[in-house]
Amino acid sequence: MLNRKFADLRNYPELDPHVISYDAVALPQAVVAIGPGAKRKTKGGVVLAEPGYTWAIFLFPGRLYAVESIFDQTGAFVAHHVDICRPAEEIDGMLSFLDLKLDLLIRADGQAAWLDQDEYQAEIDAGTISAGWQKVVSETATTLDSERTRGVFPPGVIGRFRPPRATGTGS
């Protein structure tokens, strides 16, 4: 089942998210602290969340991807998690997007891997991702790979972002 993801991470209560900042027209639109009650989240062999981590959520108008930049408790960059998705829209006062399941993980060392291909295929088999959207997903993945290879993805605004200094673990 396709799921909606929100910039404030309300769709991840197990991460105990706490919004540090939110501005629908800024980049990133949201910066969210992973709270002290968070459960560890790993994907592609990389720890993406545990207490004290920070996520910066970048939603580009009209783009078919969203980027979560992930930083550990010390503020060190961990990875970019890229969701291929329908364009962001505001729902219940918060930017959100419909996740189309196929994800790109770009590790701090620059290695990249496509994740959740089995979930994406299950959605196709279930008929929840139309042939038209399958084409869009394929084109978006090809474009992201090409841009990443040329060094223009992720965009500079993402690479320059650093989270605010923490005032205490998980606060």
ChimeraX attribute file (.defattr): number of C-alpha atoms within 10 A of each C-alpha:
attribute: neighborCount
match mode: 1-to-1
recipient: residues
	/A:1	14
	/A:2	14
	/A:3	11
	/A:4	16
	/A:5	19
	/A:6	21
	/A:7	28
	/A:8	24
	/A:9	22
	/A:10	16
	/A:11	14
	/A:12	13
	/A:13	13
	/A:14	16
	/A:15	22
	/A:16	19
	/A:17	26
	/A:18	18
	/A:19	18
	/A:20	16
	/A:21	14
	/A:22	19
	/A:23	13
	/A:24	16
	/A:25	12
	/A:26	11
	/A:27	17
	/A:28	23
	/A:29	19
	/A:30	26
	/A:31	27
	/A:32	22
	/A:33	31
	/A:34	30
	/A:35	23
	/A:36	17
	/A:37	15
	/A:38	19
	/A:39	15
	/A:40	13
	/A:41	13
	/A:42	11
	/A:43	12
	/A:44	15
	/A:45	8
	/A:46	14
	/A:47	15
	/A:48	22
	/A:49	24
	/A:50	23
	/A:51	21
	/A:52	21
	/A:53	29
	/A:54	34
	/A:55	30
	/A:56	27
	/A:57	26
	/A:58	22
	/A:59	26
	/A:60	17
	/A:61	12
	/A:62	10
	/A:63	13
	/A:64	22
	/A:65	27
	/A:66	26
	/A:67	22
	/A:68	23
	/A:69	26
	/A:70	26
	/A:71	23
	/A:72	20
	/A:73	19
	/A:74	13
	/A:75	16
	/A:76	14
	/A:77	21
	/A:78	20
	/A:79	23
	/A:80	26
	/A:81	23
	/A:82	22
	/A:83	22
	/A:84	25
	/A:85	25
	/A:86	20
	/A:87	17
	/A:88	24
	/A:89	16
	/A:90	12
	/A:91	11
	/A:92	7
	/A:93	8
	/A:94	18
	/A:95	20
	/A:96	23
	/A:97	24
	/A:98	19
	/A:99	22
	/A:100	25
	/A:101	22
	/A:102	21
	/A:103	22
	/A:104	21
	/A:105	21
	/A:106	21
	/A:107	18
	/A:108	15
	/A:109	9
	/A:110	11
	/A:111	9
	/A:112	17
	/A:113	13
	/A:114	15
	/A:115	18
	/A:116	15
	/A:117	12
	/A:118	11
	/A:119	15
	/A:120	22
	/A:121	15
	/A:122	15
	/A:123	17
	/A:124	16
	/A:125	11
	/A:126	11
	/A:127	11
	/A:128	14
	/A:129	20
	/A:130	13
	/A:131	11
	/A:132	8
	/A:133	15
	/A:134	15
	/A:135	12
	/A:136	16
	/A:137	22
	/A:138	13
	/A:139	13
	/A:140	17
	/A:141	19
	/A:142	12
	/A:143	13
	/A:144	19
	/A:145	17
	/A:146	13
	/A:147	14
	/A:148	16
	/A:149	10
	/A:150	9
	/A:151	11
	/A:152	11
	/A:153	15
	/A:154	16
	/A:155	11
	/A:156	10
	/A:157	10
	/A:158	18
	/A:159	12
	/A:160	7
	/A:161	13
	/A:162	15
	/A:163	21
	/A:164	12
	/A:165	9
	/A:166	15
	/A:167	7
	/A:168	8
	/A:169	14
	/A:170	20
	/A:171	15
